[in-house]
Amino acid sequence: MSFQDIEAGVSHPSRSSSVTSSPQDAPFLLLQSSLSLQVFKMNANVQGILKLVDQLGTAKDSAQLRKSLHDLTETTRSMAKRGSEDLKKLSTLQANLPHQKTALQKTSHDLQLSLVAFQRAQQVSAERQRTVVQGVKMAVEDDQPLNSASQEDDPRTLRQAQILQAQLSPHELAYQESLIQEREDEIREIESGMHELAEIFRDLGTLVGEQGEMIGEHY
């Protein structure tokens, strides 16, 4: 299966429902159920992250919002690590249960989709933070009116600066300026998490390759 198939959400039809389970299947099925629940929660978290990111740099931006975004990102990152480890354990269990190969591939595929979505959510978050930082810097510059900004300026940054000036009072804008270092630290932390997730992808590469569904290059 290609990464394009993974990205589109295409999966192999599962035949696990027709497989008769035995006592030997119990540990595999229990772990598979746990991993599937983790994937469901990760997908919900990714949607939550994107909703919070949409509020960055707006009048709804606040210390509480940024903390919620940070905490949700960290929680999802921990779940990604655990999911990777659980998939390895599931693969080990399946080695003695050849009839569960399709079930393993399906679970692996679902986890990959979730990890890809989380990776992209982190990218969107970092990009939005950068835009906000640059927008704040532009908005507080008294010597460069926004309506005469250079054509070389990023349109997104210019738009962000215009939004900030329209929505925030000078006092609130000054407060946002004081948060630039905090936002830049957050960007670095997000980037570090993205590198960490890339390592998980590489670590799973061999395992997924053995299952016949190699993860494509996407980071």
Secondary structure, DSSP 4 states (H G I P E B T S, - for coil): --HHHHHHT--PPP-GGGSPP-GGGHHHHHHHHHHHHHHHHHHHHHHHHHHHHTTTTSTT--HHHHHHHHHHHHHHHHHHHHHHHHHHHHHHHHTT-GGGHHHHHHHHHHHHHHHHHHHHHHHHHHHHHHHHHHHHHHHT-TTS-GGG--TTS-HHHHHHHHHHHHHS-HHHHHHHHHTHHHHHHHHHHHHHHHHHHHHHHHHHHHHHHHHT-PPPP--
